[in-house]
């Protein structure tokens, strides 16, 4: 163990005893004001500090009922923090070694790439296995009926890099880990979580067996408005990457344990401190992402967005779930602001992060419609001006208009390029997460095609008329 890591562990162990914070007395009104200004239909927030907790629920759920501490919530990738702790439990018990090859514990694990034999358990926890979305048939994998089927479906996948060489966020890593837990423990993943994590923390409403629950879902955002929409689940089996369904009350229990280690019995204090210290030092590992001295994880479940954030040195934590396809970071901003408030930092209530963005999108769509209509109306005039320009020059002035459809047709590929190939997004996901930009792009493309057709027809008509007059 490196010296820096030892110092971090020591400081965390000391802080868990020495740091005392004031009760989060002012955070409830701050959360209420931030929710009112955010524009989201419903929100739950949990905050823990100095042994005192806050659970806040505002707005309505996906069925139009009031949000409450018992509303079922899909928290998506927050599941990875649960899976990471479950794996570290097995390591602490000596049942697995984090630096051992995965195939030692999961003999059925196979890839169409000989390098897979070098993938270790820690590589999966670090997202450094070499697996990448672009090398997987995600649509087929996500139709798997079980974790066993999911892992079996990886047999045709290849690696994008050597194990341990590069980090690439990939849900497949976490499904493999969940299946490893099943094989090592001899019971289904959800059953293991219930007995080893959820029961000790009294998380009685939590499960990753998503087929057994029916959360109310949430809303689709379009130009700042929200309409109800059925949820979309990526992998309907007991997912180790995004399957957790929970409640605000249970989420508070998980947030408190991550922030303070209390109640005990999940991991030894030194093991938990070592996990946190490593995550802070590596900046992203074991299901966490570091932001300064805080550790967090975001979740994106189409109609529900979540963020969990802890400050382990102070023993504080906050988690927020909003029930809309909110790509503007409301959950993260509110969780971060809540921690600032309970730690004594002045924070004004958050505003509606998307308001000006939506105005810009609406203005772009209106401008595209106006320019398209204007171009169609003036197509005849344009054709007359191009009368003596020749076909080559005219076609050169027309060809850019149908090219406006390229960003629409290639949007999934463009998103993949922006993530450097680490993430793949389907058309279904785009309609949830990027519906407003998609509508604008379709509007621009439609306007371009309308002008292209109008000008082409006007140009051909003008040429026929000209030819007839000459005869």
Number of C-alpha atoms within 10 A of each C-alpha: 6 6 8 12 17 15 12 19 22 15 16 24 20 12 16 19 12 12 11 13 16 12 16 22 13 12 19 18 12 19 25 17 15 21 26 18 14 22 19 24 25 26 27 28 30 28 28 27 24 16 15 14 18 17 18 20 22 20 18 18 25 23 14 13 12 13 22 20 19 14 19 20 28 31 26 25 25 27 23 29 21 21 27 24 21 22 22 24 20 17 16 15 10 10 14 21 19 19 12 15 18 25 17 15 18 18 10 15 20 19 19 12 13 10 15 22 15 16 21 22 26 23 25 30 24 23 25 25 30 25 29 25 21 19 17 20 14 20 11 12 20 20 15 17 13 19 26 19 15 23 24 17 21 21 15 13 19 20 20 19 16 15 21 17 12 16 20 22 19 22 21 25 25 23 26 25 28 27 26 27 24 19 17 13 14 10 13 17 25 22 17 18 20 19 11 14 21 22 14 14 21 15 19 14 18 23 22 25 18 20 11 9 12 10 18 19 22 30 28 26 23 20 18 19 12 16 12 18 19 13 19 14 15 18 24 19 24 24 33 31 28 26 27 25 23 21 24 26 23 21 29 25 21 24 22 27 20 26 25 29 21 18 14 12 12 20 18 13 18 13 17 22 25 20 18 25 22 19 20 22 14 14 16 20 24 24 25 26 18 19 14 9 13 23 23 23 21 24 22 21 26 30 24 26 29 30 27 30 28 29 21 24 20 22 25 29 31 31 32 28 30 29 30 31 25 27 16 14 15 26 28 23 15 24 25 22 23 31 25 15 20 23 17 12 11 10 13 11 20 18 15 18 17 18 14 11 14 17 13 13 19 18 13 17 21 15 15 21 18 13 16 22 16 13 20 22 14 15 21 19 15 17 22 14 12 17 14 10 12 9 12 9 11 18 12 9 12 18 11 13 18 17 13 19 20 12 16 19 13 11 19 17 16 17 17 17 13 10 13 11 17 19 19 21 17 13 11 12 16 17 16 23 23 20 18 21 20 17 18 21 23 19 22 25 23 19 26 26 21 18 24 22 16 19 23 19 15 20 23 12 14 18 16 12 12 12 10 9 8 7 6
